[in-house]
């Protein structure tokens, strides 16, 4: 892969010749937190893209600025520039052994540290595909149904609520608001290597990440709408001021009226997160509670804290991307384990290196392993056991 300097990347952007990897490299350079605000403003003025407001560089502002740059430069990659098995922009993955460095320096490594495009010779003797729509529905009476084996259009009756498999990977509930019934509880659960979407009886929607579950009533009665999440889910809650929506996730409760947010509370992780994209939520943990604004994240690890965050990283999984920001090897491997349904073992200490960047989650596992190897993380794959070598 040809390595371009920042000026060359900007010129290729003007000409509409950026490859997906180069486009993401340029985006990192422009939006990197290591750039001073004055430098960003100079770049924006150079390309006649408006500076949007003043003040701190929030995630929302950076996304808006990048959109303005794309519009000004007509930077959508040309058909000739779209190479490789995936045409979606893929942020290169690289390891950090030091504090954040200037993005212009890091650009020199993107060509080497990006994932390997498939090209003839296959290095891995075996490979594993990414997660697919796959889930189990547990009905109120305890009956378990494998949804991936059900034909599209299948309908089930739960009391006075109709359950239908809307399409591949999506389940929908249709509640009769006027029906009096004994409420039953269903659980939708995904295995490792599986994802699924759900439309709840009130019209709220949930996306389940791999190795996750959501338990919910077949009809929302009473003063609140309560669901329980294990693992990770992204939710778009239908607004109802008279009936707040409450998510129980491990040690956290998230209370909302209508909003978009992500909640992550895996049993094998020491920290739970709630990330707010739109609206407002209240997070409760023990005797502590915090109100979130869009762009904020509640972090719970025995203590509840708030912080500003890049919401795109929190919901990258929903958009079929891995996104990392100073993620250590064990955390990265747990994500890989859940998405590709592999057991991860170590033949020595994993070390203290952290990773930043990202890669398309629709790619097979070999692409991830190639990117890791180029960063000095050597792995071997034996069936569904992934060994990380020291």
N, C-alpha and C positions, 0 to 999 in steps of 0.2 A: 504494500500500500504506500502510495506517495505521501510524504509528510509535508504539510504546508505551514508556512509561518502565518502569524495573525494577519498581516497585510494581504498575503496571498489568499487566505480564507475569505477575507472581506471582499476582495476582487471577484473571487469565484461566486460569492453570494450575489454580488451585483449582476453577474452574468447568468445566474440561475443554474450553475453547474455543481453545486455542493452535493456530495453524496450524503446519505442519512447520517453516517458517523461524523463526517466533517461538519455537517449542520449542527449536530449536537455539541461538537467541540467548540464551534464558534459561539453557540449559545452559552456554554459554560464560561467562555472567556468574557463575554459581555456582561453576564449576570453574576459572575463570581463575587462572593462576598469580600474577596481580597482586593477588589478594585475600589479606589476612592470615588466618592460621589462626583467630584469634579471631572474625573476621567470618564465616567459613564455619561455625564452630560455632554462632554466633548464628542464622544462617539455618536450620541443621539443627534447632536446638531450637525455633525458631519454628514449623516444620512437623512437629514431633514425629517427626523422622527421627533414628535413633540415630547418634551419632558412633562410627565403627568404629575402635576402638583409639586409640592415641596415637602420636606421633612424626611423621616427615616425611610429606608428602602424596604418596604414590606414585600412579602411574597406576592400579594395581589398586584402591587405596583410593578414588580419585576415582570410578571406574566403579561401585564398590559403593555409594558414597554417593549417586550420582545414581540408581541403581536404587532405593535406599531412599526417596529423595524422590519418585520417580514412584509408588511403591507407596503412600506416605502421602497423596499429593495426588490419586491416581487421574488422572494427567495424560495418559493416552492421548488424543490429539486426537479430538474427536467427528467423526462423518461430515460434518457441515456445515462443519467447519473444514478438512477435507481438500480443498485446492484445487490446481489446476494439473495438468499431465500426469503427475507422479510423486507418489505418496503417501508415499514414503520421506522421512524427515527429511533435509534438505539444509542443510549448514552454509554460511552466506553467505560469499562470497569478498570480501576487501578487502585493500587494499595498506597496507603500513606504511612511513612515511617517518621514524619516530621510534622510540625505545625503547618497550617495552610500556607502554600506558596503562591506566588503570582501566577495567574492563569496563563500568561504568555509563556512562562517557562514550561508549564505542564503540557502545553500544546505539542511540544516536541515529542512527547511520549505517546500521544493518542494512537498513532499508526501502529505502534508495537504492542500497546497494552489493550487494544480493543479486541473483541472476540474474533475468532478465526472463522472466515467464511468457508463453507464446505467446498473443497476443490480436489476432487479425484481421490487421492490417497486418504483412506480412513484410518486415523490413528487408533481409535478405540475399537476393540474387538466386539464389544457389545454396547448397546445404547438404550436409553430409556426416554420415552416421549414425555411431553409436559402434561399437566393436569387436564382433564376433560370433564364435561358435565357428568357428574356421578353423585348420587346421594341415596339415602335410605329415609323413608317416611315411616315413623312409628305412630300408629293411630292410638286413640284414647283407650281402646281395649287391649293394647299391647301388640297388636298385629304389626309386623314389620314388612314393608313393601320396598323392593328395589326399584327405584324410579327409572333408572337407565334402561331397564328391560320393558317398561310399559310403553305401549304405542302412544304417539302424540294424539291428543283428543280424548284420552281415557278420563272418565269421570268417576269420582267416588263420593259417597254421601256420608257426612258426619253430622248426625242430628239433622238440623234444618240448614246446614251449610254445605254448599256444593264445592268439591275440590276437583280441579281439572289440571291435567298436564298440558299446559298451553303450547309449548314447543320444546325442542331439545334443550334441556337445562333450565326450565322455568315451570314453577308450580304456582297456581293461583287459587285463592279462596273467594267465594262469592257468598256473602252473608245476607240473610234475610233479616232486615232490621226490625221487622214487626213480629218475628217469630219468638215465642217464649220457649226456651229449651234448657236442658241441663248442659252446661258448658263442658266440653271435653277438651283435653290438652293434647296437641300433636307435637312431635319433635322431628324437625328436618335436620339430618346430619350428613356431613360430607366426610369421606375417608381421606387419608393421605392420597394425593394425586387426583382429587375431585373438587369441583366447585358447583354451585347451584344458585339460582335466583328464586325468590319467593315474593308473591303478592299476598299480603296479610288480609284478613277479613275486613279491615277498615280502609283498605286501599293503600296502606303504607307498603313500601317495597324494601326488601332486604337482599343483599348479595353476600353469600357465604364464601369465605376463603377455604382453602384445604384444611382438613382435620378440624372442622368447626361444627357447631350445632346451634340451633335456635329452637326454644320451646315456647309455645304460644297457645292461646285458647282458640277454639273454632268460632267463637263469637265474643266480642268485647262487651262485657256487661259491667255494671258498677261504675265507680267514680274514676277509675284509672284503667289504662291499657298496659298490662304488664307482660313482658317477654323476658326470657332468660337466654343469654348468649354465652357459649363456651367457645374459645378460639377467637376468630376475628370475623366481624360483619360490618358492612357498610349499609347504612339505613337512610332512606328518604321517607320521613314520617309525614303522614297526612295530618294537616292541622285540625285540631279540635280543642278549642279553649275550655270546653266543659269536661273534657276527659283527657287529662295529660297522659303522655306515653312514657312509660318507665322501663328502662332496660337494666336488668340485673346481670352484672358481668363480674364474677369472682367477688372481690372485696369492694367493688364499685357499683353504685347505682347512678344511672343517668336519667334525668327527668327532663322531658321536652314537651312542647306543644306542637310544633311543626318545624322541621329542620332537616339538614343533611349533615351527617357525621359518621365517623368511623370509630368503632370500639374494638380493642384488641386485648384479650385476657386469656392467653394460653397457659395451660397448667405447667408446661415446661419452661416458661419464661418467668423471671423474677419480677418483672415490671409490667404493669398494665397501663394502657393508654386510651384516652378518648380525645379525638381530634375533630374540631368543629369547622365545617366548611361554610355553612349558611344558617342563619337564624340564631337561636340561643339555647343553651342547655345549662343545667345545674348538675354538677357531679358531686356525689356524696360518698364519703369513705370514712367509716367509723363515725367519730363526732365532728369531722371536718367536712365542709362543703364549699365549693367554689363555682362561681358563674363564669362561663366561657363566652368569649366573643369570637366571631369568625377569624380564623388564622391562629387561634390558640389551641394548646394541647394540655390536657390534664395528665400528669404522670403520677402513678401510684406505685411506691415500693416501700410500703410500711408508713409512708408519709405522702400526703397529697400536695402536689406542687403544680403551678401553672407556668407555661413558657410559650413564647412565640415559636412557630414552626412553619416549615414548608409543607402545606397541606398536600401538594402533589406527591410528596414522598409517602405520606400516610396512606393514600388511596391508589398508589401505583399498581398494586396487585389487582385492583378491580379493572384497570385498563391494560392488564396483561403485561406489566413491566415489573422487573425487580429494580428498586431504587435504594441505594445505600448512602448513608451519610455518617462516616466514621463508625461503621459496623465492624465488630470484632469477628474473628473466624468462627467461634462457636455459635454466635447469633446468626451469621450468614449460613452456616451449615444446617441450622435448625430450619431455616426457611427452605433450603434446598430439599431437606428430608421430607418436609410436608408436601412440597409441590411435586416432587418426582417420586414420592413413595419409596424412599431408600432409607436404610439404616446407616447411620454415620458412626464410625469408630475411629479412634486416634491411636497411632502407634508411638506417640510421644506427646509432649506438651504442645498445645496449638500455637503458642507464641502470642505476642501482644500486638501484632500488626492489625491495622484497621483499614477498611475499604470505603471508597467513595465512587459513585458512578452508578451504572445500571446496564441492564441488558433485557432484551425481549424475552418474556416468559413463555412464548409460544415455541421457542427453539428447543431442540432436544438437549438432554443433559450434557452431551459431549461438548457442545458449544460453551457451556458454563465452565466445564472442567478445563477446556483449552485456555479460557480467559484467566482462570485461577493459576494454571501452570505458568503462563507468561508473567504472572506476578509472584512466582516462586513458591506457590502452594501446590505440592505434588500429591495427586490422588490416584488410587486404583479402584476400579469398579468390578466387583464379582457378583453377578446376578443383581440382587437389590441391596448389596452391602457396599458402601462407599468408605474406603479407608483413606484417611488424611495422614500423610507421612510428615514426620518432623524434619 
